[in-house]
């Protein structure tokens, strides 16, 4: 459970990023200090900023810029990649199509998922089979985003290795059947300001927790909008820090750790007079992984499993099928 935190911790993950794949570095003091900080952050806030992550700030900005260019295109152009059930729920969604707890969100977005070929997971993934819909304009969109996704995947894998150590597990405990073939989700989100009064609500994105293991948020540098709730019910701004990702843990990590780490409610309220862009990368377990409290985490929490087994793909499909009004 999140504490009564007043600020989100900042972690320089440089030593972890540089050394976590070196088997001789398991006892490196700088790396272990990062692991300790990850443990504290996951227990206290469920959120943390990371710097020293190795992804160029210029690339992070370029991703936001190309996203903003797409959202500023005419509506007819954006509809060329419109999300539909036939597209496996990939593509563009207009303002109000995404719904959180029954309330339309005041944002537009492009949703991208790990491509799923027909039949790969049997009936489990049938509603989400397909490939991503990339816009032709801007022309560098697809190449830029695919490179960015690969970098975010690798960074997330390394952070999850650090979290494995923080929980007291083997460094590769999240790999193999749990997240050796991690499913990923990318949401490119725009928060407009010129929404007609009859359509507008006060929330860019309603309060929620994320579904998977770890989220990396690349947000505009100069607009405060992302808010995180502490245990007293106060909403704390995730104030932008240029060059950092805002990271948070998700539902699958809660189940796997038997509640040692808890995801934290967060929302977006864009009161800025300017259009805001946020690019969220979600690092998940294997699509068909059956996630349940792992034995060594159960031992730390009284021995009994606090959560029932969850098949990640079932969890995601259920959410996706109820998240949109089309």
N, C-alpha and C positions, 0 to 999 in steps of 0.2 A: 504493500500500500504506500502510495506517495506520502511524503512528510509534509509538514507545514512550510515548505520551501518558499523563498521569496525571490529567488533568481535561479536561472538554469545554469548548471556548471559548464565550464569551458575546459576541454581536454585537448592537449597537444598529443595526437596519436602518432607523431613522427617515429618514435622508437619502435612502436608496434608495427607500423606499416613497413618499416625497413627490415625488421628482424623476425617477424612472427613465423615466416616460412623456413627459417634456419634452425634445424634441429639442435644445434649447439648453443642456441641463445635462450633456451627455456628458463635459465636462471639469471638472465641479464637484468641488472638492477633497474635500469631505465624502463625496460619493457614491463617489468613487474610493477613498477609504479603506475604505469598506464592502466594495467589490469586492475590495480587497487582502486584507481579513480573511476574506472568503468563500473566496478562493483558498487561503489558508493552512489554513483549517479543513477544506476538502475534501481537501487533500493530507495533512494531519497526522492527522486523526481520522475524517473521513467523517461526523462528527456536529458539531452546534453548537446552542446555544440562540439564539433571537432574541427581542429585546425591541424596543419602539418600532415594532411591526408594525401598529398601528392597529386591531386587533380588541380590543374592550373586555374587560378581565379579568372583569367581571361577566357578560358573555355566555359566555365560556369556562367559568365556573363553572356558569352556568345549564344549559349543554349537558351537563356532567358530572352535575348534579343530576337532570335529567330522565331521563338514562340510568340512574342509580342507582334512581330511582323505578320505572322499567320492570322492571329486574332483580329488584326486591323484590316484584313482583306474584306471585300464585300461578302455579305451573307451567302449569296449564291455560290461564290467560290468555295467557301468553307463547307457548304453542303455536298461538295463533290466527294468528301470522305465522311459522310454522315454515318454515325453509329446506327446499326440495326441489329436485330437478332440474327439475321443472315450473315452479318460480318463477325459473328462471335463476340458481339458487344465491344468491338474495337471501332475507333474512329471519333468523329467530332460530335459533341453534344452541345445544344444551345443552352442559354440561361434558363434555369428552372427545371431542366430535364433530370438533373441529378437530385435525388431526394434523400434527406437524412432524417430518420425517425418521423416520416410522414410530411416533412416540411420541405418545399423546394429551396434549393441552394442558389444563391445569387452569383453563379459563376458559369463560365463556358469552359470546355475542356476538350482535350484529345486523350483518349484512353488507349494504351498499348499494353499488350500482354506477350509473354513468351509464346511464339507460334506453336500451335498444336495441330499436328497432322491428323486427318480423319482416322478414328479407330485407335489412336495411340493409347488412350486410357479407357477404352470401351465406352460404356454409357456414362461413366463418371464425368467426362469432360465434353460430352456431345454439344451442349449449348454454347461452349466457348471454343470450339474447333475453328481454325482459320489462321490467317496471317494478318499482320498489321496494315492499316491503310495510311500510307505516307502521302502527304500533299506534294504536288509537283512544284508548288510555289510556296515559300522560297525554294530555289532549286537545290540548295545544299542541305535541306532539312533532313532527309533520310540518312545520308552519310554522316552528318554531324551527330545526329541522335544515336545512331547505332554504335559509333565510337564511344560516346558518352555513357551509354548503357553498359558497355563492356568494362569501362573504368569503374563505374559505380558497383557493378557486380563484384569485381575483384576487391575493392575497398570494403564492401559489406562483408565479404567472406573473411577478410582479415580481422575486422572488428568482431565478427562472431567467434573467431578463434580466441580473441581476447576475452570475450564474454564466457566462453567455455572454461577458460582458466579461472575467471573470476568466480564461477559457480563451483569450482573444485573438480571439474571434469578433465578428461584428456583433451589435448589441444584440438583434435580432429573429431570430437564427439558429435558435432553437428553435421559432419559429412556422411558419406555412405547413405543409408536408408532414410536419414532425417532430412538432410539438405545437401547431399552430394550432387544432385541435379536440381539446383534451386530454381523454383519458378520465380519470375520477376514481373512486376507491374510498373508501368510508368504513366503518371498523370501529369499532363501539361495543362496548367490551370490559369485562366484569366479572370480577374475580378473587375468588371466594368463599373463605372460610376453613373452613367446616363441611363438608368433603368426606369421605365415608365412607373409612375406612382402606383397604379393599380396592380402591377406585377411585383413590386419591390417588397422584400422582407428585410429584417435587420441583420441577417446572417449570411455571410459569404459561403460558409460551410458549417453545418450544425455540429454540435458536440458529439464526439465519437472516439472510439479507440480504433487502432489499425488492426488488420487481420493476421498479419504474418509474424516474422521474427524481428525485422529491423527496417526502419524507414530513414532515408536521407532526403532532407528538404533543402532545395536550392531556391532561396527567396530573394526578391528585390532588396537591394541594400538600404533603401531609404524610406520604407513604408512599414510601420508597425501594424500588424493585423492578426498574426498567429498568436493565440492565447492558450495557456496551459493551466489546468485547474489543480490547485494544491488540496490537501486533505481538509482544509478549513472551508473549502468551497470558493476561495478567491481565485480570480482569473489573473494569471501572471503573463505579461507580454514576453514572447520569444523575440526580443528586440534584435533586428538584423545586425550581424557582425560580418562585415565584408570578408569574403574568402573562406567562410566557414559553412559547413552543413549543420542544420539543426537535425539531430537524430532522436528517434524515439523507438521504444520497443513495443511489440504487438501481442495479439491474443495467443498466438502459437507458443511464444516464449513463456507466457504466463502458465499455460497448461504444462509444457515440458518441464519447467522449473518447479512445478507444484506450488506456484504462487510466491516463490521467493522474490521473483521480479514481477511487478504488476504494470500493465499498460496504463497510461494516464489519459484522462479525457482532455481533448483539445478541440478548438474551434477556430474559425476565421471570421473576424468582424472588420470589414474594410471601411473605415471612416475617412480614408484619404480622398481628396478631390482628384486623385490621379489613378489611372488604370494600374492594377497590380498584377504581376506575374509570379507564379510559384511553380516549380517543377519538382514533383515528389517521386522518388524511386523507392519501390517497396521490394525488399528482399525476403522471400518466403521459403518455406520448406519445399521438398519435392511435392509435386502436385498430388500424387497418390499416397503421400506419407500418412500413416496413422500416428498422430501425435498423442502421447499420453505421458503422465508424470514419470520421469526417469528415476530409477531406483535410488541413486545416490542423493537426489534432491528430496525424495520421499523420506529417506533416513534423516535428513536435516530438519524435517518439518513434522516429526511425530510418527512417521512410518506409514500413515494411510494416504492414499491418493485423494486429493481434494477435488479433482476434476476428472470427468469421464473422457475416454478416448475420443479424439476428433480427427476425422479424415480431412486434411486441409482442402482438397479439391471440392468436397461436399460443402464445406464452410464457405468457400469463395463463391461457388455457383449459386448457393442460396442467397448470398448477399447481392450478387450481380443481378439476379433475376427479380429482385425487389427494390433495386436502387434507382431505377430509371422510369420516367414517365415519357412515353414516346407517342 
